[in-house]
Amino acid sequence: MSRLRFTLITDGSSDKTLIPVIHWLLRQHYPDQPIDGEWADLARLPSPPENLAQKIIRGCQLHPCDILFIHRDAERALRDVRVAEIQRAVGDAQAVLAESQQPLPCYYACVIPVRMLEAWLLFDIEGIRKASANPSGEIALQLPPLNRLESLPDPK
């Protein structure tokens, strides 16, 4: 059975925490297939890519994959603006790679948290307890309702 390989391209190093989330998501859809995921740590390169299209190209060259996950924080922009930005960058990358006959992975996915990434992770009480080195803690955590997380201005 072939392995499903994915690569994550992010805005910064803290966003690599999306790897387990993506792995979990893929496991839900491909329970019997081996899955490998990598974060493209492009900032450490001698000449780091300067724009998103260059990040996509270098990420694909260094970490060949079946699915490329491209993360961009929404920040103050609407989600649709970030999706369009990613689509333009993918098109630019495809054009550059086509000249050297190196195709992009067959699929890519936009990963755009509407609020900070931490909002996505706040619902996991067990994960919070493990991260705070208190996995057996019993104190009730004061977490906002899951359906309101992305509406909070600062979910942390």
Secondary structure as a PSIPRED ss2 file (coil, helix, strand):
# PSIPRED VFORMAT (PSIPRED V4.0)

   1 M C   1.000  0.000  0.000
   2 S C   1.000  0.000  0.000
   3 R C   1.000  0.000  0.000
   4 L E   0.000  0.000  1.000
   5 R E   0.000  0.000  1.000
   6 F E   0.000  0.000  1.000
   7 T E   0.000  0.000  1.000
   8 L E   0.000  0.000  1.000
   9 I E   0.000  0.000  1.000
  10 T C   1.000  0.000  0.000
  11 D C   1.000  0.000  0.000
  12 G C   1.000  0.000  0.000
  13 S H   0.000  1.000  0.000
  14 S H   0.000  1.000  0.000
  15 D H   0.000  1.000  0.000
  16 K H   0.000  1.000  0.000
  17 T H   0.000  1.000  0.000
  18 L H   0.000  1.000  0.000
  19 I H   0.000  1.000  0.000
  20 P H   0.000  1.000  0.000
  21 V H   0.000  1.000  0.000
  22 I H   0.000  1.000  0.000
  23 H H   0.000  1.000  0.000
  24 W H   0.000  1.000  0.000
  25 L H   0.000  1.000  0.000
  26 L H   0.000  1.000  0.000
  27 R H   0.000  1.000  0.000
  28 Q H   0.000  1.000  0.000
  29 H H   0.000  1.000  0.000
  30 Y C   1.000  0.000  0.000
  31 P C   1.000  0.000  0.000
  32 D C   1.000  0.000  0.000
  33 Q C   1.000  0.000  0.000
  34 P C   1.000  0.000  0.000
  35 I E   0.000  0.000  1.000
  36 D E   0.000  0.000  1.000
  37 G E   0.000  0.000  1.000
  38 E E   0.000  0.000  1.000
  39 W E   0.000  0.000  1.000
  40 A C   1.000  0.000  0.000
  41 D C   1.000  0.000  0.000
  42 L H   0.000  1.000  0.000
  43 A H   0.000  1.000  0.000
  44 R H   0.000  1.000  0.000
  45 L C   1.000  0.000  0.000
  46 P C   1.000  0.000  0.000
  47 S C   1.000  0.000  0.000
  48 P C   1.000  0.000  0.000
  49 P C   1.000  0.000  0.000
  50 E C   1.000  0.000  0.000
  51 N C   1.000  0.000  0.000
  52 L H   0.000  1.000  0.000
  53 A H   0.000  1.000  0.000
  54 Q H   0.000  1.000  0.000
  55 K H   0.000  1.000  0.000
  56 I H   0.000  1.000  0.000
  57 I H   0.000  1.000  0.000
  58 R H   0.000  1.000  0.000
  59 G H   0.000  1.000  0.000
  60 C H   0.000  1.000  0.000
  61 Q H   0.000  1.000  0.000
  62 L H   0.000  1.000  0.000
  63 H C   1.000  0.000  0.000
  64 P C   1.000  0.000  0.000
  65 C C   1.000  0.000  0.000
  66 D C   1.000  0.000  0.000
  67 I E   0.000  0.000  1.000
  68 L E   0.000  0.000  1.000
  69 F E   0.000  0.000  1.000
  70 I E   0.000  0.000  1.000
  71 H E   0.000  0.000  1.000
  72 R C   1.000  0.000  0.000
  73 D C   1.000  0.000  0.000
  74 A C   1.000  0.000  0.000
  75 E C   1.000  0.000  0.000
  76 R C   1.000  0.000  0.000
  77 A C   1.000  0.000  0.000
  78 L C   1.000  0.000  0.000
  79 R H   0.000  1.000  0.000
  80 D H   0.000  1.000  0.000
  81 V H   0.000  1.000  0.000
  82 R H   0.000  1.000  0.000
  83 V H   0.000  1.000  0.000
  84 A H   0.000  1.000  0.000
  85 E H   0.000  1.000  0.000
  86 I H   0.000  1.000  0.000
  87 Q H   0.000  1.000  0.000
  88 R H   0.000  1.000  0.000
  89 A H   0.000  1.000  0.000
  90 V H   0.000  1.000  0.000
  91 G H   0.000  1.000  0.000
  92 D H   0.000  1.000  0.000
  93 A H   0.000  1.000  0.000
  94 Q H   0.000  1.000  0.000
  95 A H   0.000  1.000  0.000
  96 V H   0.000  1.000  0.000
  97 L H   0.000  1.000  0.000
  98 A H   0.000  1.000  0.000
  99 E H   0.000  1.000  0.000
 100 S C   1.000  0.000  0.000
 101 Q C   1.000  0.000  0.000
 102 Q C   1.000  0.000  0.000
 103 P C   1.000  0.000  0.000
 104 L C   1.000  0.000  0.000
 105 P C   1.000  0.000  0.000
 106 C C   1.000  0.000  0.000
 107 Y E   0.000  0.000  1.000
 108 Y E   0.000  0.000  1.000
 109 A E   0.000  0.000  1.000
 110 C E   0.000  0.000  1.000
 111 V E   0.000  0.000  1.000
 112 I C   1.000  0.000  0.000
 113 P C   1.000  0.000  0.000
 114 V C   1.000  0.000  0.000
 115 R C   1.000  0.000  0.000
 116 M C   1.000  0.000  0.000
 117 L H   0.000  1.000  0.000
 118 E H   0.000  1.000  0.000
 119 A H   0.000  1.000  0.000
 120 W H   0.000  1.000  0.000
 121 L H   0.000  1.000  0.000
 122 L C   1.000  0.000  0.000
 123 F C   1.000  0.000  0.000
 124 D C   1.000  0.000  0.000
 125 I H   0.000  1.000  0.000
 126 E H   0.000  1.000  0.000
 127 G H   0.000  1.000  0.000
 128 I H   0.000  1.000  0.000
 129 R H   0.000  1.000  0.000
 130 K H   0.000  1.000  0.000
 131 A H   0.000  1.000  0.000
 132 S C   1.000  0.000  0.000
 133 A C   1.000  0.000  0.000
 134 N C   1.000  0.000  0.000
 135 P C   1.000  0.000  0.000
 136 S C   1.000  0.000  0.000
 137 G C   1.000  0.000  0.000
 138 E C   1.000  0.000  0.000
 139 I C   1.000  0.000  0.000
 140 A C   1.000  0.000  0.000
 141 L C   1.000  0.000  0.000
 142 Q C   1.000  0.000  0.000
 143 L C   1.000  0.000  0.000
 144 P C   1.000  0.000  0.000
 145 P C   1.000  0.000  0.000
 146 L H   0.000  1.000  0.000
 147 N H   0.000  1.000  0.000
 148 R H   0.000  1.000  0.000
 149 L H   0.000  1.000  0.000
 150 E H   0.000  1.000  0.000
 151 S H   0.000  1.000  0.000
 152 L C   1.000  0.000  0.000
 153 P C   1.000  0.000  0.000
 154 D C   1.000  0.000  0.000
 155 P C   1.000  0.000  0.000
 156 K C   1.000  0.000  0.000
